[in-house]
Amino acid sequence: MVVFGWLAFLIVWLFFYAEDYGVWQNIAIFLVSIIVSIGILAAAWASWGIRYASKFGEGRADCKKPKGASIANAIAGLGWLVFLVIWLFYYADDYSGYQNLAIFITSVLVLAAVTGSVWVVRWVRSQRA
């Protein structure tokens, strides 16, 4: 249902509204539609997982709670997506395609540095113990 709803949104958007926006803004809207679709699917699976977690995960030693590193990386990834959408929607039209590509590559490098640092800190802490 989510996939069909997403496709219906894209068809309506492209047919009626896409011409009112620039290429970069349309890319941002496309990314937001993917993020919303993933959020809907994640909420559905999370509710299922919460409901049935006691049946499948109770007493298992391999079921671990989320660590701080995983949460920090999820927040960094979400922050990167928010930055990317805001950049594409509001600022990308003022720059050339090459400059926008440079901003994208720089943002990926910053994301990699943040997430890599989180995992390095986690590894260093595990070596001390």
Helices and strands as residue ranges (DSSP letters): H 2-12, I 13-17, G 18-20, H 23-57, H 68-86, I 87-91, G 92-94, H 97-128
